[in-house]
């Protein structure tokens, strides 16, 4: 029986919780992505890169960060809180 009073079968059947057998913990499925913040990194990049950026007012944009200038190419009037690198696509196989 879990701390919440649920049995293992209740946790797996109701499809609302996930169970980690390694450390015997359960948590709501709605918290998926919490381990890596859904790919968002707090702050600004440390190297040149194209990235999605999140502003303090909740809006998003795509821009290029330039390490030499320590800023993005576009002037943003709202401070950047998080960024997510844009992965370069792999070449086609055929």
Backbone as CSV, one residue per row, in Angstrom:
resi,resn,N_x,N_y,N_z,CA_x,CA_y,CA_z,C_x,C_y,C_z
1,UNK,0.851,-1.178,0.000,0.000,0.000,0.000,0.896,1.241,0.000
2,UNK,0.530,2.227,-0.787,1.281,3.465,-0.872,0.858,4.427,0.227
3,UNK,1.653,5.452,0.426,1.388,6.451,1.454,0.024,7.124,1.270
4,UNK,-0.435,7.251,0.026,-1.724,7.883,-0.240,-2.891,6.938,0.009
5,UNK,-2.607,5.722,0.415,-3.660,4.766,0.655,-4.094,4.018,-0.596
6,UNK,-3.319,4.081,-1.661,-3.637,3.393,-2.901,-2.783,2.145,-3.031
7,UNK,-3.363,1.099,-3.583,-2.583,-0.097,-3.861,-1.921,0.063,-5.221
8,UNK,-0.945,-0.793,-5.527,-0.257,-0.724,-6.819,-1.240,-0.869,-7.968
9,UNK,-2.194,-1.767,-7.848,-3.158,-1.969,-8.938,-4.024,-0.724,-9.134
10,UNK,-4.389,-0.035,-8.068,-5.182,1.193,-8.199,-4.374,2.291,-8.890
11,UNK,-3.084,2.370,-8.584,-2.227,3.374,-9.198,-2.082,3.102,-10.685
12,UNK,-1.849,1.844,-11.076,-1.644,1.531,-12.483,-2.957,1.516,-13.267
13,UNK,-4.068,1.201,-12.631,-5.352,1.120,-13.332,-5.974,2.486,-13.604
14,UNK,-5.842,3.425,-12.690,-6.543,4.699,-12.877,-5.846,5.616,-13.876
15,UNK,-4.610,5.270,-14.272,-3.892,5.991,-15.326,-3.716,7.491,-15.033
16,UNK,-3.750,7.864,-13.766,-3.554,9.258,-13.369,-2.170,9.424,-12.752
17,UNK,-1.642,8.361,-12.161,-0.341,8.408,-11.502,0.682,7.568,-12.255
18,UNK,1.958,7.904,-12.094,3.034,7.043,-12.582,3.760,6.499,-11.356
19,UNK,4.220,5.288,-11.469,4.918,4.621,-10.372,6.348,4.337,-10.790
20,UNK,7.306,4.696,-9.946,8.712,4.413,-10.181,9.129,3.304,-9.221
21,UNK,9.311,2.080,-9.740,9.642,0.959,-8.858,11.041,1.045,-8.244
22,UNK,11.930,1.834,-8.841,13.295,1.933,-8.324,13.311,2.600,-6.949
23,UNK,12.638,3.745,-6.836,12.606,4.413,-5.534,11.216,4.370,-4.899
24,UNK,10.335,3.553,-5.485,8.989,3.309,-4.966,8.212,4.600,-4.703
25,UNK,8.188,5.468,-5.713,7.447,6.715,-5.587,6.336,6.765,-6.631
26,UNK,5.314,7.537,-6.329,4.250,7.790,-7.290,4.087,9.297,-7.411
27,UNK,3.608,9.717,-8.576,3.308,11.137,-8.764,2.283,11.268,-9.880
28,UNK,1.578,12.390,-9.908,0.589,12.588,-10.972,1.252,12.628,-12.343
29,UNK,0.611,12.048,-13.345,1.142,12.073,-14.712,1.215,13.490,-15.254
30,UNK,0.417,14.385,-14.699,0.427,15.772,-15.161,1.773,16.449,-14.901
31,UNK,2.627,15.847,-14.084,3.944,16.412,-13.796,5.029,15.887,-14.733
32,UNK,4.656,15.247,-15.845,5.656,14.764,-16.788,6.449,15.937,-17.344
33,UNK,7.755,15.739,-17.544,8.625,16.794,-18.063,9.279,17.606,-16.971
34,UNK,8.956,17.313,-15.719,9.498,18.113,-14.618,11.000,17.860,-14.423
35,UNK,11.487,16.689,-14.847,12.903,16.368,-14.668,13.803,17.307,-15.468
36,UNK,13.352,17.692,-16.654,14.193,18.534,-17.515,13.513,19.849,-17.896
37,UNK,12.445,20.223,-17.169,11.729,21.471,-17.418,11.238,21.555,-18.866
38,UNK,10.845,20.397,-19.413,10.385,20.293,-20.804,11.413,20.830,-21.795
39,UNK,12.686,20.716,-21.457,13.752,21.135,-22.369,14.165,22.597,-22.243
40,UNK,13.487,23.377,-21.406,13.827,24.797,-21.229,14.959,24.945,-20.221
41,UNK,15.893,25.841,-20.522,17.041,26.105,-19.660,16.917,27.536,-19.151
42,UNK,17.055,27.717,-17.845,16.916,29.046,-17.243,18.129,29.904,-17.564
43,UNK,17.889,31.171,-17.900,18.970,32.107,-18.194,19.156,32.298,-19.688
44,UNK,20.380,32.651,-20.058,20.711,32.844,-21.469,21.833,31.878,-21.857
45,UNK,21.955,31.556,-23.144,22.991,30.604,-23.584,24.403,31.110,-23.290
46,UNK,25.343,30.191,-23.286,26.756,30.519,-23.060,27.564,30.466,-24.347
47,UNK,26.932,30.067,-25.451,27.627,29.973,-26.736,26.689,30.397,-27.857
48,UNK,27.239,30.641,-29.050,26.426,31.018,-30.202,25.442,29.895,-30.529
49,UNK,24.182,30.262,-30.692,23.181,29.262,-31.054,21.860,29.912,-31.424
50,UNK,21.107,29.183,-32.264,19.725,29.542,-32.539,18.885,28.874,-31.463
51,UNK,17.913,29.596,-30.947,17.102,28.998,-29.893,15.729,29.650,-29.790
52,UNK,14.829,28.893,-29.182,13.540,29.436,-28.785,13.819,30.183,-27.484
53,UNK,13.190,31.322,-27.311,13.382,32.057,-26.059,12.024,32.371,-25.440
54,UNK,12.003,32.365,-24.117,10.800,32.653,-23.348,11.049,33.933,-22.565
55,UNK,10.099,34.856,-22.654,10.234,36.146,-21.986,9.493,36.159,-20.651
56,UNK,9.819,37.142,-19.829,9.206,37.249,-18.503,7.706,37.479,-18.567
57,UNK,7.190,37.965,-19.695,5.740,38.162,-19.813,5.034,36.928,-20.383
58,UNK,5.777,35.822,-20.588,5.194,34.575,-21.049,5.190,34.383,-22.556
59,UNK,5.605,35.400,-23.312,5.646,35.258,-24.767,6.912,34.518,-25.182
60,UNK,6.902,34.008,-26.427,8.037,33.256,-26.949,8.460,33.803,-28.298
61,UNK,9.715,33.540,-28.648,10.236,33.944,-29.944,11.382,33.009,-30.314
62,UNK,11.891,33.172,-31.526,13.081,32.447,-31.971,14.129,33.493,-32.316
63,UNK,15.351,33.293,-31.866,16.410,34.269,-32.101,17.749,33.557,-32.081
64,UNK,18.799,34.282,-32.439,20.168,33.764,-32.411,20.925,34.500,-31.319
65,UNK,21.558,33.724,-30.429,22.378,34.297,-29.371,23.814,34.398,-29.866
66,UNK,24.454,35.551,-29.661,25.846,35.757,-30.049,26.704,35.916,-28.805
67,UNK,27.577,34.933,-28.570,28.425,34.933,-27.382,29.305,36.184,-27.331
68,UNK,29.834,36.598,-28.498,30.729,37.755,-28.569,30.070,39.017,-28.005
69,UNK,28.773,39.182,-28.266,28.052,40.363,-27.789,27.311,40.092,-26.484
70,UNK,27.182,38.816,-26.109,26.474,38.460,-24.886,24.996,38.765,-24.944
71,UNK,24.435,38.741,-26.175,23.028,39.079,-26.327,22.466,38.428,-27.590
72,UNK,21.173,38.561,-27.752,20.515,38.058,-28.948,20.612,39.087,-30.067
73,UNK,20.396,38.664,-31.317,20.475,39.564,-32.464,19.421,40.662,-32.367
74,UNK,18.184,40.285,-32.074,17.103,41.281,-31.947,17.135,41.913,-30.558
75,UNK,16.764,43.165,-30.487,16.622,43.818,-29.192,15.271,43.431,-28.604
76,UNK,15.293,42.900,-27.417,14.055,42.491,-26.755,13.788,43.450,-25.605
77,UNK,12.558,43.912,-25.554,12.197,44.888,-24.533,11.689,44.245,-23.252
78,UNK,11.564,42.935,-23.286,11.170,42.178,-22.099,12.310,41.203,-21.828
79,UNK,12.632,40.993,-20.562,13.788,40.158,-20.255,13.540,38.682,-20.568
80,UNK,14.589,38.031,-21.043,14.560,36.608,-21.380,14.752,35.813,-20.094
81,UNK,13.869,34.846,-19.855,13.985,34.032,-18.647,14.517,32.628,-18.936
82,UNK,14.175,32.063,-20.114,14.580,30.701,-20.461,14.875,30.616,-21.957
83,UNK,15.633,29.584,-22.328,15.878,29.321,-23.742,15.862,27.813,-23.976
84,UNK,15.665,27.450,-25.241,15.679,26.050,-25.639,16.397,25.960,-26.983
85,UNK,17.564,25.314,-27.019,18.321,25.224,-28.272,17.505,24.564,-29.384
86,UNK,17.689,25.067,-30.601,17.066,24.456,-31.773,18.066,23.462,-32.331
87,UNK,17.663,22.206,-32.358,18.536,21.140,-32.837,18.671,21.218,-34.356
88,UNK,19.901,21.102,-34.842,20.119,21.056,-36.282,19.608,19.713,-36.781
89,UNK,18.780,19.694,-37.819,18.242,18.417,-38.289,19.331,17.505,-38.850
90,UNK,19.134,16.218,-38.647,20.060,15.236,-39.197,19.820,15.128,-40.705
91,UNK,20.862,14.817,-41.478,20.685,14.691,-42.924,19.814,13.483,-43.266
92,UNK,19.135,13.527,-44.406,18.286,12.389,-44.777,19.113,11.138,-45.059
93,UNK,18.503,10.017,-44.847,19.171,8.735,-45.094,19.111,8.397,-46.568
94,UNK,18.004,8.724,-47.247,17.879,8.451,-48.688,17.043,9.520,-49.339
